[in-house]
């Protein structure tokens, strides 16, 4: 199933109670090659996220508000190379539609941990 087919399904049909099905994207600036990365997180075996267990643990402990995620203790430079991350679909049956821009990929990873590390 393509990412775009999944995305359309996630928006059109209500999720079963407790279902997790999130499309995660990260759009990097030209400084970081301008890449667009995407994956699907279901918190079940067989999903596409390479760090599924840690990503799901991050959401379980902090919720789906990207702005509320606390940074870890890593040191990041002050260079400006924005990374826009997006998360949409369902987390435990609740709809999610979050977009946030971080000043660079180090700051993004410091705040989101394994969630956008794909």
N, C-alpha and C positions, 0 to 999 in steps of 0.2 A: 504494500500500500504506500502510495506517495505521501510525503509530508503535507502537501496541499489538500489531498483528499481527506486526510485525517483532520486537518484544521477545519475544513468545512463541516465535517461531521460533528466535531466538538462544539461548534457554535450552534448547530441546528437542533440537536437532540439533547433533552435534559439527561444528565448523568444519573445512573443508578445510585442509590444511597451509598455513600462511602467510596465511590469510584474516584480514582485519580487518573487523569489523562491530560498531561500538560505538554504543549509545544513550547520549547525554549529556543530563542534565537539570540545571537550576539552579532552585531554589525560593528566591525572594527574600522577605524579611520584609515585614510590613505597612508599615514605614517606606519601603521601596522599591516600594510598590504591590502587594505580595503576588503578583507574577507567577510563573508556572511556565513556564519555557522549555525546549524540548527540540529535539534534532536527532539525525541519524544521521551517523556518521563512518565511512567505508569506506576513506579514503585513495585513492580512485579517482575519476576524473572522473565528474561526475553525482551525487555524494552531496549531502546536504542542508546540510552545514556550509559557512558562507560564507567561512571562512578555513582551508579544508581543508589546504593545503600547510603552513602554519605550525603548525596543530594536530598534524599528523602528525609534523612535525619535533620538536615539543616531546616527544611520546611516544617518538620514536626516540632522543632524547638522554637522556631522564630515566626512561623506563619508565612503568609504569602505577600506581605507588604514589603516590597523591595527596599523602600526607604527606611524601614525599621530594622533592617539587618545590621548588626554591629560588626565593625571591622576587627580582624585579628591583629596581632602585634607586629606584622611585617612592616618593614620600612619601604616606602615607595618614593620614586623621584617625583618632581613637580612638573615634568613635561606634559604638555597638553596634547593628547592623542585620543579623543573621546571614543568610548565604546557604548553603544546603545544596546541594552538587553531588553528582551520582551518575554513574557510568560503568559500564555493564555490557554484556556481549557477549563478543567475541573480539578480541584484539590479536595479530596474526601467528600466529593459530591457537591461542593460549593463552587460556583463560577468564579473564575480568575481572569483578569485582564489587566496586567501590570506592564508598564514600560518605564525604564529609568536609564539615564545617561550618567556614566562615570567618567571622570577626567582622563583616565588611562586604564590599560588592562590590569596593571598591578593593583590599583585601587579597587577595580571591579572584583578581582579575585579575593582581595582582602575582605571585602564586604560579603560576597556571595559564596565563598568557599567552593565546594565541589559542585554547587548548583549549575554554574555556567562554565565549569572546567571540562569542556568537551572539544 
